[in-house]
Amino acid sequence: MQLHGLLQTFPKHVKIFIAAFVVVLSIGYITGLLFVRQTESDTPSGIEENYLGNEAEEDVSVMKFEKGEREMLTILHTHILSISFIFFLLGGLIAITSLPVKLKAFLMIEPFFSILFTFGGIYLMWKGILWMKYVVMVSGTLMTISFIIGAGAVLIQLFKKQ
């Protein structure tokens, strides 16, 4: 079965359906990023503070408390599962674009490594390995870049002339 370029051969109503899905998925992903920024978790120190708290520090504008084990497991469980589904669905759409095979493979596979490094890093940081906040920052950024390029490529390919 030939998958390369299949996306462009779909009927118009299917292309619109896929485009609507990718746009709504992107809005949801960006909303998640806005939440990360709102909690000031978009810097290494903010990531650490968000999970380990800041109650020991003086002169804080917003008091944050260390997450408990139950809360951490809930955060990790829901994020790993939901983001895996996001990238599984997006990866399936990327697979049927006419992008170069190596770029497709990267955009399809890399996010799963980033999910493990991001949320595994958050857990290890919470357990006391504080330098993992940098791994979380880099892998989260790479995951977002992969999402933006993948979603953008799918949308462009949907309306590109054959």
C-alpha atoms as a printed R data frame, in Angstrom:
    type eleno elety resid chain resno       x      y      z
1   ATOM     1    CA   MET     A     1   0.000  0.000  0.000
2   ATOM     2    CA   GLN     A     2   1.387  3.365 -1.023
3   ATOM     3    CA   LEU     A     3   1.025  5.933  1.788
4   ATOM     4    CA   HIS     A     4   3.336  8.646  0.450
5   ATOM     5    CA   GLY     A     5   1.198 11.551 -0.771
6   ATOM     6    CA   LEU     A     6  -2.107  9.810 -0.036
7   ATOM     7    CA   LEU     A     7  -3.387 12.826  1.939
8   ATOM     8    CA   GLN     A     8  -3.582 14.938 -1.205
9   ATOM     9    CA   THR     A     9  -5.778 12.381 -2.975
10  ATOM    10    CA   PHE     A    10  -8.632 12.509 -0.462
11  ATOM    11    CA   PRO     A    11 -11.981 14.033 -1.437
12  ATOM    12    CA   LYS     A    12 -12.552 17.645 -0.465
13  ATOM    13    CA   HIS     A    13 -14.967 16.854  2.390
14  ATOM    14    CA   VAL     A    14 -12.425 14.476  3.977
15  ATOM    15    CA   LYS     A    15  -9.693 17.100  3.645
16  ATOM    16    CA   ILE     A    16 -11.921 19.670  5.367
17  ATOM    17    CA   PHE     A    17 -12.694 17.158  8.121
18  ATOM    18    CA   ILE     A    18  -8.974 16.509  8.696
19  ATOM    19    CA   ALA     A    19  -8.177 20.232  8.571
20  ATOM    20    CA   ALA     A    20 -10.868 20.960 11.166
21  ATOM    21    CA   PHE     A    21  -9.431 18.234 13.394
22  ATOM    22    CA   VAL     A    22  -5.854 19.542 13.083
23  ATOM    23    CA   VAL     A    23  -6.957 23.136 13.750
24  ATOM    24    CA   VAL     A    24  -8.950 22.157 16.860
25  ATOM    25    CA   LEU     A    25  -6.117 19.872 18.028
26  ATOM    26    CA   SER     A    26  -3.690 22.778 17.584
27  ATOM    27    CA   ILE     A    27  -5.915 25.117 19.580
28  ATOM    28    CA   GLY     A    28  -5.979 22.536 22.379
29  ATOM    29    CA   TYR     A    29  -2.199 22.106 22.266
30  ATOM    30    CA   ILE     A    30  -1.596 25.873 22.284
31  ATOM    31    CA   THR     A    31  -4.036 26.266 25.183
32  ATOM    32    CA   GLY     A    32  -1.902 23.769 27.102
33  ATOM    33    CA   LEU     A    33   1.185 25.849 26.334
34  ATOM    34    CA   LEU     A    34  -0.596 28.973 27.556
35  ATOM    35    CA   PHE     A    35  -1.365 27.138 30.801
36  ATOM    36    CA   VAL     A    36   2.318 26.241 31.172
37  ATOM    37    CA   ARG     A    37   3.212 29.894 30.697
38  ATOM    38    CA   GLN     A    38   0.479 30.980 33.157
39  ATOM    39    CA   THR     A    39   1.961 28.723 35.845
40  ATOM    40    CA   GLU     A    40   5.406 30.189 35.056
41  ATOM    41    CA   SER     A    41   6.667 26.715 34.142
42  ATOM    42    CA   ASP     A    42   8.287 27.905 30.926
43  ATOM    43    CA   THR     A    43  11.721 28.395 32.543
44  ATOM    44    CA   PRO     A    44  13.925 25.844 34.335
45  ATOM    45    CA   SER     A    45  13.424 27.561 37.695
46  ATOM    46    CA   GLY     A    46   9.677 27.839 37.064
47  ATOM    47    CA   ILE     A    47   9.476 24.117 36.258
48  ATOM    48    CA   GLU     A    48  11.254 23.273 39.501
49  ATOM    49    CA   GLU     A    49   9.090 25.664 41.514
50  ATOM    50    CA   ASN     A    50   5.867 24.339 39.991
51  ATOM    51    CA   TYR     A    51   6.524 20.768 41.150
52  ATOM    52    CA   LEU     A    52   8.738 21.243 44.215
53  ATOM    53    CA   GLY     A    53   7.110 24.377 45.602
54  ATOM    54    CA   ASN     A    54   8.570 27.673 46.771
55  ATOM    55    CA   GLU     A    55   7.397 27.812 50.370
56  ATOM    56    CA   ALA     A    56  11.007 27.844 51.637
57  ATOM    57    CA   GLU     A    57  11.807 31.003 49.676
58  ATOM    58    CA   GLU     A    58  11.285 34.511 50.910
59  ATOM    59    CA   ASP     A    59   9.640 37.266 48.883
60  ATOM    60    CA   VAL     A    60   7.432 35.210 46.554
61  ATOM    61    CA   SER     A    61   4.448 36.733 44.792
62  ATOM    62    CA   VAL     A    62   2.542 33.418 44.543
63  ATOM    63    CA   MET     A    63   3.028 30.650 47.090
64  ATOM    64    CA   LYS     A    64   3.428 27.208 45.500
65  ATOM    65    CA   PHE     A    65   3.553 23.931 47.395
66  ATOM    66    CA   GLU     A    66   5.337 20.704 46.522
67  ATOM    67    CA   LYS     A    67   3.127 18.254 44.656
68  ATOM    68    CA   GLY     A    68   2.216 15.091 46.531
69  ATOM    69    CA   GLU     A    69   2.810 11.615 45.120
70  ATOM    70    CA   ARG     A    70  -0.836 11.080 44.180
71  ATOM    71    CA   GLU     A    71  -0.987 14.432 42.362
72  ATOM    72    CA   MET     A    72   2.293 13.731 40.527
73  ATOM    73    CA   LEU     A    73   1.127 10.303 39.377
74  ATOM    74    CA   THR     A    74  -2.165 11.792 38.169
75  ATOM    75    CA   ILE     A    75  -0.373 14.559 36.251
76  ATOM    76    CA   LEU     A    76   2.080 12.115 34.672
77  ATOM    77    CA   HIS     A    77  -0.573  9.505 33.850
78  ATOM    78    CA   THR     A    78  -3.007 11.900 32.180
79  ATOM    79    CA   HIS     A    79  -0.355 13.827 30.263
80  ATOM    80    CA   ILE     A    80   1.566 10.803 28.995
81  ATOM    81    CA   LEU     A    81  -1.618  9.086 27.787
82  ATOM    82    CA   SER     A    82  -3.304 12.120 26.249
83  ATOM    83    CA   ILE     A    83  -0.212 13.533 24.548
84  ATOM    84    CA   SER     A    84   0.648 10.075 23.201
85  ATOM    85    CA   PHE     A    85  -2.769  9.952 21.523
86  ATOM    86    CA   ILE     A    86  -2.280 13.456 20.133
87  ATOM    87    CA   PHE     A    87   1.016 12.460 18.499
88  ATOM    88    CA   PHE     A    88  -0.270  9.070 17.381
89  ATOM    89    CA   LEU     A    89  -3.116 10.714 15.475
90  ATOM    90    CA   LEU     A    90  -0.945 13.515 14.107
91  ATOM    91    CA   GLY     A    91   1.755 10.992 13.177
92  ATOM    92    CA   GLY     A    92  -0.778  8.971 11.211
93  ATOM    93    CA   LEU     A    93  -1.625 12.066  9.208
94  ATOM    94    CA   ILE     A    94   2.048 12.938  8.726
95  ATOM    95    CA   ALA     A    95   2.615  9.394  7.401
96  ATOM    96    CA   ILE     A    96   0.326 10.057  4.437
97  ATOM    97    CA   THR     A    97   1.841 13.405  3.439
98  ATOM    98    CA   SER     A    98   4.384 13.783  0.649
99  ATOM    99    CA   LEU     A    99   7.088 15.090  2.979
100 ATOM   100    CA   PRO     A   100  10.572 13.566  2.623
101 ATOM   101    CA   VAL     A   101  10.667 10.160  4.335
102 ATOM   102    CA   LYS     A   102  13.392 11.090  6.858
103 ATOM   103    CA   LEU     A   103  11.517 14.229  7.931
104 ATOM   104    CA   LYS     A   104   8.286 12.226  8.207
105 ATOM   105    CA   ALA     A   105   9.996  9.589 10.320
106 ATOM   106    CA   PHE     A   106  11.457 12.238 12.623
107 ATOM   107    CA   LEU     A   107   8.136 14.072 13.054
108 ATOM   108    CA   MET     A   108   6.322 10.789 13.701
109 ATOM   109    CA   ILE     A   109   8.760  9.233 16.181
110 ATOM   110    CA   GLU     A   110  10.544 12.085 17.993
111 ATOM   111    CA   PRO     A   111   7.506 13.285 19.985
112 ATOM   112    CA   PHE     A   112   7.282  9.935 21.781
113 ATOM   113    CA   PHE     A   113  10.870 10.308 22.997
114 ATOM   114    CA   SER     A   114  10.093 13.882 24.042
115 ATOM   115    CA   ILE     A   115   7.043 12.690 25.981
116 ATOM   116    CA   LEU     A   116   9.194 10.217 27.900
117 ATOM   117    CA   PHE     A   117  11.989 12.721 28.525
118 ATOM   118    CA   THR     A   118   9.614 15.540 29.471
119 ATOM   119    CA   PHE     A   119   7.400 13.662 31.893
120 ATOM   120    CA   GLY     A   120  10.077 11.230 33.042
121 ATOM   121    CA   GLY     A   121  12.242 14.274 33.668
122 ATOM   122    CA   ILE     A   122   9.498 15.940 35.678
123 ATOM   123    CA   TYR     A   123   9.184 12.814 37.825
124 ATOM   124    CA   LEU     A   124  12.950 12.480 38.338
125 ATOM   125    CA   MET     A   125  13.216 16.198 39.169
126 ATOM   126    CA   TRP     A   126  10.401 15.766 41.702
127 ATOM   127    CA   LYS     A   127  12.371 12.827 43.164
128 ATOM   128    CA   GLY     A   128  15.374 15.124 43.680
129 ATOM   129    CA   ILE     A   129  17.426 15.060 40.474
130 ATOM   130    CA   LEU     A   130  17.165 18.813 39.968
131 ATOM   131    CA   TRP     A   131  19.188 19.073 36.750
132 ATOM   132    CA   MET     A   132  16.368 17.206 34.979
133 ATOM   133    CA   LYS     A   133  14.558 20.562 34.732
134 ATOM   134    CA   TYR     A   134  16.881 21.328 31.792
135 ATOM   135    CA   VAL     A   135  16.018 18.020 30.106
136 ATOM   136    CA   VAL     A   136  12.316 18.850 30.617
137 ATOM   137    CA   MET     A   137  12.823 22.282 29.077
138 ATOM   138    CA   VAL     A   138  14.693 20.993 25.993
139 ATOM   139    CA   SER     A   139  12.437 17.979 25.379
140 ATOM   140    CA   GLY     A   140   9.265 20.020 25.882
141 ATOM   141    CA   THR     A   141  10.532 22.596 23.387
142 ATOM   142    CA   LEU     A   142  11.440 19.893 20.866
143 ATOM   143    CA   MET     A   143   8.013 18.285 21.313
144 ATOM   144    CA   THR     A   144   6.317 21.612 20.617
145 ATOM   145    CA   ILE     A   145   8.466 22.312 17.557
146 ATOM   146    CA   SER     A   146   7.624 18.837 16.224
147 ATOM   147    CA   PHE     A   147   3.932 19.479 16.799
148 ATOM   148    CA   ILE     A   148   3.976 22.844 15.028
149 ATOM   149    CA   ILE     A   149   5.932 21.549 12.030
150 ATOM   150    CA   GLY     A   150   3.816 18.380 11.787
151 ATOM   151    CA   ALA     A   151   0.449 20.128 12.106
152 ATOM   152    CA   GLY     A   152   1.554 22.873  9.717
153 ATOM   153    CA   ALA     A   153   2.783 20.341  7.167
154 ATOM   154    CA   VAL     A   154  -0.497 18.416  7.294
155 ATOM   155    CA   LEU     A   155  -2.536 21.604  6.807
156 ATOM   156    CA   ILE     A   156  -0.340 22.770  3.916
157 ATOM   157    CA   GLN     A   157  -0.472 19.335  2.260
158 ATOM   158    CA   LEU     A   158  -4.267 19.191  2.569
159 ATOM   159    CA   PHE     A   159  -4.752 22.164  0.281
160 ATOM   160    CA   LYS     A   160  -1.666 21.828 -1.905
161 ATOM   161    CA   LYS     A   161  -2.452 21.201 -5.561
162 ATOM   162    CA   GLN     A   162  -1.516 17.686 -6.729
